[in-house]
């Protein structure tokens, strides 16, 4: 058997860190998907060529123009006000990739109700480009593309350099700042809270992948795991308000920023993006840019995926921050959003509607933006911090916080104290790879364990690298006992024997394997019935009776039979493979192995419910049974699984009337005189009649000359 580890990249991430050359290639690729008439129309407005040129030359000149700042300034100035404001929103958010529906919502909040018009204007000017299906046909009309994709799925992209040129555009937002507030010492967070929580979410997924439903939502098991996680659910050190489902929010944010990737319907931990190797403000800017991509969450409702419509969180959150350039009262911001945002008020939880969304605004500004370091607080008022003004409006970057390289204390019990003021993104990422987070506070706590050490080694670290990290950032050297533990764990992992080929011998019963081990035929016991010789070669067949061969690299075979009772499953051992028992054990209980070696399993309500709770819905079970037995889950199995969800059956007392011919039964069911008296047709000749209706039924038939005996 062979296995492969695949590296995945999540595309829906913050793109602000992509090199300019990559952006130029992406822009050229998008324009290359335009039909030639559309490409020439876009080039006429962007490049303004003096003569007709080949399409390839137009693409090259479009790329050269889009990175020419003075030319782009003139092209932006030529756009109508709504289009310039749309670009400004993208530049202020630092997120170059937006759903069209969200952009239209932002414009509608500013009383620009022109629909797709401003987006189409920017697409035709070459200042935006659509996100297209790689396998789709060339695009020849932007309006047709938008109509096919829909408001909820159509996505447009602006090169970060282009969007940044529009950042200074006047959005004509009212000044909601409080003139009576006396600015004093403002309270500001250290910005480490969310990087730490995203690292914990990454570590949780690294230990156990999070599966997604067909609707791209979390299964209940994973949702409860995130909601109840002791570290993620703990309140922040500098908590001003409580937000709902902070652990789920951390997971979604980690996915948006590229810490997690999606493969085969599951979220898996990837490598830490390059931003984690740089200074803190660079990482926080990257996290800020990913905020508009987090949709299935609300500060008050928590995890709230929407099947229809767009979440108002990305747009309402950005508008709330734009009002906080100077000290502003959150309730005042809520009043403006209540009156101007087209969908925010209608999406608020009932309890927040009572205060017209003030608690929502406080939740976002104080529960999300404040721990990120984007806003600072003075009494009941909020304004952008120096970092917030830098990240939104491009003002001067504030000085970096002081560095404290020696911030770790490794204790003899293999616990690690990490003093918060010395943590950096690079150190957080390094610790997350080989030590488990136990608590986030002024002094964060981690634990060195065998499992976490194995994961660190599997990620590419070596034992000297782990020890060097602990020593370089430690206030004292790693205790000898802890160093010895790490050495033993690393050595245990390295004690792996690799066989270039192997023959696995599968016995019918565990007792037969025990006997083979006792006689020295089998040296390595892999499962209770499967073993292998010490050198991986073929054992002597003089001591074994070979009853079949199996290629473990072949596709799964049909090897299961469902008994007449619908719940007993019999395994065809010669056709079965190694994965069968691991798979079937997820939703069936094993029965004792029979003397002849036959293996049977039984479906029970408990085992089937366990499968669904662990992320195996009915559709998955049907597909598995079709692959393994040739038919979907039996009717009895469906009854065990869905019985509790069905309406209660009715017990009725009815009489069965058997008619002489099928034609008479057809007539009885059709003629109005008898049809209303029949409860149900039971077969070709039989119908059921309520006991109280029997006399009327008999009289009706008697009129026709048919006597009911």
QUIGISUL-V992579 format. One record per backbone hydrogen bond with DSSP energy under -1.0 kcal/mol. NH is the residue of the N-H (numbers start at 1). CO is the residue of the C=O. If there is no record, write none. Layout:
nh: <NH;NH>
co: <CO;CO>
This chain:
nh: <13;14;18;23;24;25;26;27;28;29;30;31;32;33;34;35;39;40;41;42;43;44;46;47;48;58;59;60;61;62;63;64;65;66;68;72;73;74;75;76;77;78;79;84;85;86;87;88;89;90;91;92;93;98;100;101;103;104;105;106;107;108;109;111;112;117;120;121;122;123;124;125;126;127;128;129;131;136;139;145;146;147;148;149;150;154;156;157;158;163;164;166;167;169;178;187;196;197;198;199;200;201;202;203;204;205;206;207;208;210;212;213;216;223;224;225;226;227;228;233;244;249;250;251;252;253;254;255;256;257;259;260;261;263;267;268;270;276;277;278;283;284;285;286;287;288;289;290;291;293;294;297;298;302;304;316;317;318;319;320;321;322;323;324;328;332;333;334;335;336;337;338;339;340;341;347;353;356;357;358;361;362;363;364;365;366;367;368;369;370;373;374;376;377;378;381;382;383;384;385;389;390;391;392;393;394;395;407;407;408;409;411;414;416;417;418;419;420;422;423;428;429;430;431;432;435;436;438;439;444;445;446;447;448;453;454;455;456;457;458;459;460;461;466;467;468;469;470;471;472;473;475;483;484;485;486;487;488;489;490;491;492;493;494;495;496;505;507;513;514;515;516;517;518;519;520;521;522;523;524;526;527;531;532;543;554;559;560;561;563;566;569;570;571;572;573;575;576;580;583;584;585;586;587;588;589;591;594;597;601;602;603;608;609;610;611;612;613;614;615;616;621;622;623;624;625;626;627;628;629;638;639;640;641;642;643;645;646;655;657;659;665;666;667;668;669;670;671;674;675;676;677;679;680;682;683;687;688;689;693;697;698;699;700;701;702;703;705;706>
co: <11;256;15;19;20;21;22;23;24;25;26;27;28;30;31;139;35;36;37;38;39;40;42;43;43;54;55;56;57;58;59;60;61;62;65;68;69;70;71;72;73;74;76;80;81;82;83;84;85;86;87;88;89;156;154;151;99;100;101;102;103;104;105;108;107;114;116;117;118;119;120;121;123;122;122;157;155;133;33;141;142;143;144;145;146;150;98;129;96;159;160;163;164;166;327;377;192;193;194;195;196;197;198;199;200;201;202;203;204;267;265;217;213;219;220;221;222;223;224;229;299;245;246;247;248;249;250;251;252;253;254;254;268;266;210;261;259;273;274;275;279;280;281;282;283;284;285;286;288;290;291;295;302;298;296;312;313;314;315;316;317;318;319;321;382;329;329;330;331;332;333;334;335;336;337;343;349;353;352;355;357;358;359;360;361;362;363;364;364;365;370;369;383;187;381;378;328;376;324;374;385;386;387;388;389;390;389;405;473;473;417;415;411;446;409;444;407;442;419;420;424;425;426;427;428;431;447;445;445;418;439;416;436;414;449;450;451;452;453;454;455;457;456;462;463;464;465;466;467;468;469;408;479;480;481;482;483;484;485;486;487;488;489;490;491;494;531;529;509;510;511;512;513;514;515;517;516;516;532;532;530;530;505;524;540;551;628;628;570;568;563;601;561;599;559;571;572;572;577;579;580;581;583;584;584;602;600;598;594;569;589;567;604;605;606;607;608;609;610;612;611;617;618;619;620;621;622;623;624;625;634;635;636;637;638;639;642;643;689;687;685;661;662;663;664;665;666;667;671;671;672;674;688;688;686;686;657;680;655;690;693;694;695;696;697;698;699;702;701>
